[in-house]
Amino acid sequence: MGKSTAALELFYDYSCPYCLMGYDLLVSLLPSAGPIDILWRPCEAHPRPEVYRHHSDLCARGFFFAVEAGVDPHAYHRLMFHAALKDRIDIDDPAAVARAVGSILDSAKLEQDLRSDRYVKELDENNTLAWDVCGFDAVPSIRWGDRLLGAVPGVGIGHDALAGFLKG
């Protein structure tokens, strides 16, 4: 079976340690996989109104802001994963999320947008696509054309599974 011509869609949550590992694994495997278009699909492992300690909706909505501002997605990913998982900033605070990525974009404008409903629709669409359309059980998970690679809850995606998936 050959590689799909559709973009590889990566569904991930910035507050998920398995997503950070999956992102790092994907980035490490990309050079040997050949040219692949990636469609980044930030979503929430625990979307509102689900009760959860910290919601990652602001981090995900910040990604849409960054893309619109022309920021390199990898730069945003590195800063936001670090802020959410290593620095453990308060990701429910728009000001804290904006400060975390202030070195690569206009944090005042981002904070303003995060305090509004901007990008809520895009995030809702990704949540619906991940959980309802694709039926994933956990993130990080991948859709590539009609092929799906779902994460194992509490485990993520392993090297061999992802490498095999990328080879098609």
TITI-20783 format. One record per residue (C-alpha): x, y, z; residue in three letters; residue number from 1. Coordinates in nm, 2 decimals. Layout:
N
{c1:X; c2:Y; c3:Z; r:ALA; k:NUM} .
...
END
This chain:
168
{c1:0.00; c2:0.00; c3:0.00; r:MET; k:1} .
{c1:0.15; c2:0.34; c3:-0.10; r:GLY; k:2} .
{c1:0.15; c2:0.66; c3:0.10; r:LYS; k:3} .
{c1:-0.17; c2:0.86; c3:0.11; r:SER; k:4} .
{c1:-0.17; c2:1.19; c3:-0.08; r:THR; k:5} .
{c1:-0.37; c2:1.35; c3:0.19; r:ALA; k:6} .
{c1:-0.20; c2:1.55; c3:0.47; r:ALA; k:7} .
{c1:-0.11; c2:1.36; c3:0.78; r:LEU; k:8} .
{c1:-0.33; c2:1.49; c3:1.06; r:GLU; k:9} .
{c1:-0.19; c2:1.49; c3:1.41; r:LEU; k:10} .
{c1:-0.44; c2:1.52; c3:1.70; r:PHE; k:11} .
{c1:-0.27; c2:1.63; c3:2.02; r:TYR; k:12} .
{c1:-0.32; c2:1.81; c3:2.35; r:ASP; k:13} .
{c1:-0.05; c2:2.04; c3:2.49; r:TYR; k:14} .
{c1:-0.13; c2:1.92; c3:2.85; r:SER; k:15} .
{c1:-0.07; c2:1.56; c3:2.76; r:CYS; k:16} .
{c1:0.28; c2:1.41; c3:2.83; r:PRO; k:17} .
{c1:0.21; c2:1.13; c3:2.58; r:TYR; k:18} .
{c1:0.14; c2:1.40; c3:2.31; r:CYS; k:19} .
{c1:0.48; c2:1.56; c3:2.38; r:LEU; k:20} .
{c1:0.65; c2:1.22; c3:2.34; r:MET; k:21} .
{c1:0.44; c2:1.15; c3:2.03; r:GLY; k:22} .
{c1:0.53; c2:1.49; c3:1.88; r:TYR; k:23} .
{c1:0.90; c2:1.44; c3:1.95; r:ASP; k:24} .
{c1:0.88; c2:1.09; c3:1.80; r:LEU; k:25} .
{c1:0.71; c2:1.21; c3:1.49; r:LEU; k:26} .
{c1:0.96; c2:1.49; c3:1.44; r:VAL; k:27} .
{c1:1.25; c2:1.24; c3:1.47; r:SER; k:28} .
{c1:1.09; c2:1.01; c3:1.22; r:LEU; k:29} .
{c1:1.00; c2:1.27; c3:0.96; r:LEU; k:30} .
{c1:1.34; c2:1.30; c3:0.79; r:PRO; k:31} .
{c1:1.34; c2:0.93; c3:0.70; r:SER; k:32} .
{c1:0.98; c2:0.92; c3:0.60; r:ALA; k:33} .
{c1:1.02; c2:1.16; c3:0.31; r:GLY; k:34} .
{c1:0.81; c2:1.47; c3:0.24; r:PRO; k:35} .
{c1:0.49; c2:1.46; c3:0.44; r:ILE; k:36} .
{c1:0.24; c2:1.75; c3:0.47; r:ASP; k:37} .
{c1:0.12; c2:1.78; c3:0.83; r:ILE; k:38} .
{c1:-0.21; c2:1.93; c3:0.94; r:LEU; k:39} .
{c1:-0.17; c2:2.01; c3:1.31; r:TRP; k:40} .
{c1:-0.50; c2:1.94; c3:1.49; r:ARG; k:41} .
{c1:-0.48; c2:2.06; c3:1.85; r:PRO; k:42} .
{c1:-0.77; c2:1.92; c3:2.05; r:CYS; k:43} .
{c1:-0.86; c2:1.86; c3:2.41; r:GLU; k:44} .
{c1:-0.81; c2:1.53; c3:2.58; r:ALA; k:45} .
{c1:-1.08; c2:1.65; c3:2.83; r:HIS; k:46} .
{c1:-1.30; c2:1.90; c3:2.64; r:PRO; k:47} .
{c1:-1.53; c2:2.13; c3:2.83; r:ARG; k:48} .
{c1:-1.78; c2:2.09; c3:2.99; r:PRO; k:49} .
{c1:-1.60; c2:1.77; c3:3.12; r:GLU; k:50} .
{c1:-1.47; c2:1.84; c3:3.47; r:VAL; k:51} .
{c1:-1.09; c2:1.83; c3:3.47; r:TYR; k:52} .
{c1:-0.81; c2:1.99; c3:3.67; r:ARG; k:53} .
{c1:-0.67; c2:2.20; c3:3.38; r:HIS; k:54} .
{c1:-0.83; c2:2.25; c3:3.04; r:HIS; k:55} .
{c1:-0.59; c2:2.30; c3:2.75; r:SER; k:56} .
{c1:-0.83; c2:2.50; c3:2.53; r:ASP; k:57} .
{c1:-0.63; c2:2.82; c3:2.56; r:LEU; k:58} .
{c1:-0.31; c2:2.65; c3:2.45; r:CYS; k:59} .
{c1:-0.49; c2:2.50; c3:2.15; r:ALA; k:60} .
{c1:-0.66; c2:2.83; c3:2.06; r:ARG; k:61} .
{c1:-0.32; c2:3.00; c3:2.09; r:GLY; k:62} .
{c1:-0.19; c2:2.76; c3:1.82; r:PHE; k:63} .
{c1:-0.45; c2:2.89; c3:1.57; r:PHE; k:64} .
{c1:-0.34; c2:3.25; c3:1.66; r:PHE; k:65} .
{c1:0.02; c2:3.16; c3:1.60; r:ALA; k:66} .
{c1:-0.05; c2:3.00; c3:1.26; r:VAL; k:67} .
{c1:-0.25; c2:3.30; c3:1.15; r:GLU; k:68} .
{c1:0.05; c2:3.52; c3:1.26; r:ALA; k:69} .
{c1:0.29; c2:3.32; c3:1.05; r:GLY; k:70} .
{c1:0.48; c2:3.16; c3:1.34; r:VAL; k:71} .
{c1:0.66; c2:2.83; c3:1.28; r:ASP; k:72} .
{c1:0.43; c2:2.56; c3:1.42; r:PRO; k:73} .
{c1:0.73; c2:2.38; c3:1.57; r:HIS; k:74} .
{c1:0.84; c2:2.69; c3:1.76; r:ALA; k:75} .
{c1:0.49; c2:2.72; c3:1.91; r:TYR; k:76} .
{c1:0.48; c2:2.35; c3:1.99; r:HIS; k:77} .
{c1:0.81; c2:2.35; c3:2.17; r:ARG; k:78} .
{c1:0.72; c2:2.66; c3:2.38; r:LEU; k:79} .
{c1:0.37; c2:2.55; c3:2.47; r:MET; k:80} .
{c1:0.45; c2:2.19; c3:2.55; r:PHE; k:81} .
{c1:0.74; c2:2.31; c3:2.77; r:HIS; k:82} .
{c1:0.52; c2:2.57; c3:2.94; r:ALA; k:83} .
{c1:0.23; c2:2.33; c3:3.01; r:ALA; k:84} .
{c1:0.43; c2:2.02; c3:3.10; r:LEU; k:85} .
{c1:0.76; c2:2.13; c3:3.24; r:LYS; k:86} .
{c1:0.70; c2:2.48; c3:3.37; r:ASP; k:87} .
{c1:0.35; c2:2.38; c3:3.46; r:ARG; k:88} .
{c1:0.21; c2:2.73; c3:3.41; r:ILE; k:89} .
{c1:-0.16; c2:2.79; c3:3.48; r:ASP; k:90} .
{c1:-0.29; c2:2.70; c3:3.14; r:ILE; k:91} .
{c1:-0.64; c2:2.82; c3:3.24; r:ASP; k:92} .
{c1:-0.50; c2:3.18; c3:3.26; r:ASP; k:93} .
{c1:-0.49; c2:3.36; c3:2.92; r:PRO; k:94} .
{c1:-0.21; c2:3.59; c3:3.04; r:ALA; k:95} .
{c1:0.01; c2:3.30; c3:3.15; r:ALA; k:96} .
{c1:-0.05; c2:3.12; c3:2.82; r:VAL; k:97} .
{c1:0.03; c2:3.44; c3:2.62; r:ALA; k:98} .
{c1:0.34; c2:3.51; c3:2.82; r:ARG; k:99} .
{c1:0.47; c2:3.15; c3:2.76; r:ALA; k:100} .
{c1:0.49; c2:3.22; c3:2.39; r:VAL; k:101} .
{c1:0.56; c2:3.59; c3:2.40; r:GLY; k:102} .
{c1:0.91; c2:3.54; c3:2.25; r:SER; k:103} .
{c1:0.76; c2:3.44; c3:1.92; r:ILE; k:104} .
{c1:0.44; c2:3.64; c3:1.89; r:LEU; k:105} .
{c1:0.25; c2:3.94; c3:2.02; r:ASP; k:106} .
{c1:0.15; c2:3.82; c3:2.37; r:SER; k:107} .
{c1:-0.08; c2:4.12; c3:2.43; r:ALA; k:108} .
{c1:-0.28; c2:4.05; c3:2.12; r:LYS; k:109} .
{c1:-0.29; c2:3.68; c3:2.19; r:LEU; k:110} .
{c1:-0.41; c2:3.74; c3:2.55; r:GLU; k:111} .
{c1:-0.69; c2:3.96; c3:2.41; r:GLN; k:112} .
{c1:-0.79; c2:3.69; c3:2.16; r:ASP; k:113} .
{c1:-0.79; c2:3.42; c3:2.43; r:LEU; k:114} .
{c1:-1.02; c2:3.63; c3:2.65; r:ARG; k:115} .
{c1:-1.27; c2:3.64; c3:2.36; r:SER; k:116} .
{c1:-1.44; c2:3.36; c3:2.17; r:ASP; k:117} .
{c1:-1.18; c2:3.37; c3:1.89; r:ARG; k:118} .
{c1:-1.08; c2:3.03; c3:1.76; r:TYR; k:119} .
{c1:-1.34; c2:2.84; c3:1.97; r:VAL; k:120} .
{c1:-1.51; c2:2.72; c3:1.66; r:LYS; k:121} .
{c1:-1.18; c2:2.58; c3:1.52; r:GLU; k:122} .
{c1:-1.11; c2:2.40; c3:1.84; r:LEU; k:123} .
{c1:-1.46; c2:2.26; c3:1.86; r:ASP; k:124} .
{c1:-1.42; c2:2.13; c3:1.51; r:GLU; k:125} .
{c1:-1.10; c2:1.95; c3:1.60; r:ASN; k:126} .
{c1:-1.25; c2:1.80; c3:1.91; r:ASN; k:127} .
{c1:-1.55; c2:1.67; c3:1.71; r:THR; k:128} .
{c1:-1.32; c2:1.53; c3:1.44; r:LEU; k:129} .
{c1:-1.09; c2:1.36; c3:1.69; r:ALA; k:130} .
{c1:-1.35; c2:1.21; c3:1.93; r:TRP; k:131} .
{c1:-1.67; c2:1.18; c3:1.72; r:ASP; k:132} .
{c1:-1.56; c2:1.14; c3:1.36; r:VAL; k:133} .
{c1:-1.24; c2:0.94; c3:1.40; r:CYS; k:134} .
{c1:-1.34; c2:0.78; c3:1.72; r:GLY; k:135} .
{c1:-1.00; c2:0.80; c3:1.89; r:PHE; k:136} .
{c1:-0.98; c2:0.69; c3:2.25; r:ASP; k:137} .
{c1:-0.68; c2:0.90; c3:2.34; r:ALA; k:138} .
{c1:-0.42; c2:1.14; c3:2.20; r:VAL; k:139} .
{c1:-0.18; c2:1.17; c3:2.03; r:PRO; k:140} .
{c1:-0.36; c2:1.01; c3:1.74; r:SER; k:141} .
{c1:-0.32; c2:1.03; c3:1.36; r:ILE; k:142} .
{c1:-0.54; c2:1.02; c3:1.06; r:ARG; k:143} .
{c1:-0.38; c2:1.00; c3:0.72; r:TRP; k:144} .
{c1:-0.64; c2:0.97; c3:0.45; r:GLY; k:145} .
{c1:-0.85; c2:0.68; c3:0.54; r:ASP; k:146} .
{c1:-0.59; c2:0.53; c3:0.78; r:ARG; k:147} .
{c1:-0.60; c2:0.58; c3:1.15; r:LEU; k:148} .
{c1:-0.34; c2:0.53; c3:1.42; r:LEU; k:149} .
{c1:-0.49; c2:0.58; c3:1.76; r:GLY; k:150} .
{c1:-0.30; c2:0.62; c3:2.08; r:ALA; k:151} .
{c1:-0.34; c2:0.36; c3:2.36; r:VAL; k:152} .
{c1:-0.48; c2:0.54; c3:2.66; r:PRO; k:153} .
{c1:-0.20; c2:0.59; c3:2.92; r:GLY; k:154} .
{c1:0.06; c2:0.47; c3:2.67; r:VAL; k:155} .
{c1:0.05; c2:0.69; c3:2.36; r:GLY; k:156} .
{c1:0.20; c2:0.57; c3:2.03; r:ILE; k:157} .
{c1:0.51; c2:0.36; c3:2.02; r:GLY; k:158} .
{c1:0.81; c2:0.40; c3:1.78; r:HIS; k:159} .
{c1:0.75; c2:0.09; c3:1.58; r:ASP; k:160} .
{c1:0.38; c2:0.16; c3:1.54; r:ALA; k:161} .
{c1:0.44; c2:0.51; c3:1.42; r:LEU; k:162} .
{c1:0.74; c2:0.42; c3:1.19; r:ALA; k:163} .
{c1:0.53; c2:0.14; c3:1.03; r:GLY; k:164} .
{c1:0.23; c2:0.38; c3:0.99; r:PHE; k:165} .
{c1:0.45; c2:0.64; c3:0.82; r:LEU; k:166} .
{c1:0.59; c2:0.38; c3:0.58; r:LYS; k:167} .
{c1:0.23; c2:0.28; c3:0.49; r:GLY; k:168} .
END
